[in-house]
Amino acid sequence: MDERSLTRRRLLAAAGALAATAGWQGRLSAQTLVPTPAQTTGPFYPVVVPADSDADLVVVSDRAPYRGGETVDLAGRVLDRHGAALGGTTIEIWQCDARGYYHHPNDRGGQADPAFQGFGRATADPAGRYAFRTIKPVAYSGRAPHIHVRVLASGRRPFVTQMYIAGDPANERDALYARARREAPGATIAVGFDPTPGAAPVRWRAAFDVVLA
């Protein structure tokens, strides 16, 4: 089995572990779920999708793992508002590196660290679960720490949102965060980042469900 297959298996295992921690277990409320609010794609979606665009953003091709940030296992599910899993869905994420730079020519001259992938794709399993390995997002000028999330589900228009860190003081000063909170009260856009005891190099884990209307 090659290293990429092993990485995918590890990420899906992490998704399962986070599911258990979050108490998913396939038992969803009978109530209608609050849809995740749509947010701007922003100016830094890749002009060209990188050749290495898998679900592990801290390892680029055959380089050594990225050490510039705090590693996080990010997992979640893609659901409709009735709680049905949307398996087979494509999920994309992109974010800045640990110094606040995106892999984009319009972001201050393309100064992002080449050791950080910055963009990744995953496919949800039949239970709607996805998983990525990336870094804990950081703030940059005018923005709270966040990760962009794009969902491509069969028969639906592309959906874009942003995920934030629960309790981060910069959230309340972020105009896009505030707008999402106003437009979708009760929706989850900020999630907790929990330390992973004794698991190096992964330092954090987080779970973010995307609910499509």
C-alpha positions in Angstrom: 0.0 0.0 0.0 1.5 3.4 -1.0 1.9 6.3 1.4 -1.0 8.3 0.0 -3.4 5.4 0.5 -2.1 5.1 4.1 -2.6 8.8 4.6 -6.2 8.5 3.4 -6.9 5.6 5.7 -5.4 7.5 8.7 -7.5 10.6 7.9 -10.7 8.5 7.6 -9.8 6.8 10.9 -9.5 10.3 12.4 -12.9 11.2 11.1 -14.4 8.2 12.7 -12.7 9.0 16.0 -14.0 12.6 15.9 -17.5 11.3 15.0 -17.5 9.2 18.1 -16.2 12.1 20.2 -18.9 14.4 18.9 -21.6 11.8 19.6 -22.7 11.4 15.9 -22.9 7.6 15.8 -25.5 8.1 13.0 -28.1 9.3 15.5 -29.2 12.7 14.3 -32.0 14.8 15.8 -35.4 14.5 14.2 -35.6 18.3 14.1 -34.6 20.1 11.0 -30.9 21.2 11.2 -29.9 24.8 10.8 -28.2 25.2 7.4 -24.6 26.4 7.4 -24.5 30.0 6.1 -22.9 30.6 2.7 -19.8 32.9 2.8 -17.6 34.6 0.2 -15.1 32.5 -1.7 -12.7 35.3 -1.1 -10.0 36.6 -3.4 -7.5 33.7 -2.8 -9.1 30.6 -4.2 -6.3 29.0 -6.3 -5.9 30.3 -9.8 -4.6 26.8 -10.7 -5.3 23.9 -8.5 -1.9 22.5 -7.3 -0.7 19.2 -8.6 -0.6 17.9 -5.0 -4.1 18.7 -3.8 -4.9 15.7 -1.5 -6.3 15.8 2.0 -3.0 16.1 3.8 -2.0 19.8 3.6 1.1 19.5 5.8 3.0 17.2 3.3 3.7 18.5 -0.2 4.8 15.8 -2.6 8.1 14.3 -1.3 9.0 17.3 1.0 9.5 17.0 4.7 6.3 17.7 6.7 5.5 21.4 7.2 6.6 22.6 10.6 5.5 26.2 10.4 2.1 25.8 12.1 0.2 23.7 14.7 -1.1 20.5 13.0 -4.8 19.7 13.3 -6.9 16.8 12.2 -10.1 18.4 10.8 -13.1 16.1 10.2 -16.8 16.4 9.8 -19.9 15.4 7.8 -21.8 16.8 4.9 -25.6 16.6 5.6 -28.8 18.0 4.3 -31.1 20.0 6.6 -33.0 16.8 7.5 -29.8 15.1 8.7 -29.3 12.8 5.7 -25.7 12.1 4.8 -24.5 13.4 1.4 -22.0 10.7 0.6 -19.7 11.0 -2.4 -19.6 14.8 -2.0 -16.3 16.6 -2.9 -15.0 18.9 -0.1 -12.3 21.5 -0.8 -10.5 23.6 1.9 -7.9 26.4 1.5 -6.2 28.7 4.0 -3.1 30.8 4.6 0.2 29.4 5.9 1.3 30.0 9.5 2.6 33.5 8.5 -0.7 34.6 7.0 0.2 34.1 3.3 -2.0 32.3 0.7 -0.7 30.4 -2.3 -2.0 33.1 -4.7 -0.2 35.6 -6.9 -2.3 38.5 -5.7 -1.5 37.9 -2.0 1.5 40.2 -1.5 3.6 38.7 -4.2 3.1 35.0 -3.6 5.2 34.6 -0.4 3.4 31.5 1.0 5.7 28.8 2.3 6.1 26.1 -0.5 6.2 23.4 2.2 2.5 24.1 3.1 0.0 22.8 0.5 -2.6 25.5 1.3 -5.4 23.7 -0.6 -6.8 20.2 -0.4 -9.6 18.0 -1.6 -11.4 15.1 0.0 -14.4 12.9 -0.9 -17.1 12.2 1.7 -17.7 8.5 2.4 -21.2 7.0 2.3 -21.9 8.3 5.8 -21.0 11.8 4.6 -17.7 11.9 6.5 -14.6 13.8 5.4 -11.2 14.4 6.9 -8.2 16.6 6.4 -4.9 17.1 8.0 -3.9 20.8 8.0 -2.8 23.5 10.4 -4.7 25.5 12.9 -5.7 28.7 11.1 -4.1 32.0 12.0 -5.2 35.6 11.8 -4.0 38.1 9.2 -4.8 41.7 8.6 -8.5 42.3 9.0 -9.5 38.7 9.4 -10.0 36.3 12.2 -8.5 32.8 11.9 -10.5 30.8 9.4 -10.5 28.0 6.9 -12.4 28.3 3.6 -14.6 25.3 2.8 -16.2 24.5 -0.6 -18.7 21.7 -1.1 -19.6 20.2 -4.5 -22.6 17.9 -4.1 -24.4 16.2 -6.9 -27.4 18.1 -8.1 -26.6 21.2 -6.1 -24.8 24.4 -6.8 -21.3 24.8 -5.4 -21.5 25.9 -1.7 -18.8 27.9 0.0 -18.5 28.8 3.7 -15.8 29.6 6.3 -15.0 27.8 9.5 -13.7 29.7 12.6 -12.2 28.9 16.0 -14.7 29.0 18.8 -13.9 31.6 21.4 -11.2 33.3 19.4 -11.2 37.0 20.4 -10.7 38.1 16.8 -14.1 36.7 15.8 -16.1 39.6 17.1 -14.0 42.0 15.1 -14.4 40.1 11.9 -17.1 41.6 9.6 -17.7 38.4 7.7 -18.0 36.3 10.9 -20.5 38.9 12.3 -22.5 38.9 9.1 -22.8 35.1 9.1 -24.0 35.1 12.7 -26.7 37.6 11.8 -27.9 35.8 8.7 -27.9 32.3 10.2 -28.5 32.5 14.0 -28.1 29.0 15.5 -25.8 27.7 12.8 -22.4 26.4 13.7 -19.6 28.3 12.0 -17.0 28.3 14.9 -15.8 25.0 16.3 -13.6 24.0 19.2 -10.0 22.9 18.7 -9.2 20.2 21.3 -5.6 19.2 22.1 -4.7 15.6 21.1 -3.0 14.1 24.2 0.4 12.7 23.5 -0.1 12.5 19.7 2.9 14.1 17.9 3.0 15.7 15.5 -0.8 16.2 15.5 -1.5 18.8 18.2 -5.2 19.5 17.7 -8.5 18.0 16.4 -11.6 19.7 15.3 -15.0 18.6 13.9 -17.0 20.8 11.5 -20.3 19.6 9.9 -21.6 21.3 6.8 -25.4 21.4 6.6 -26.8 22.2 3.1 -30.2 23.7 2.7 
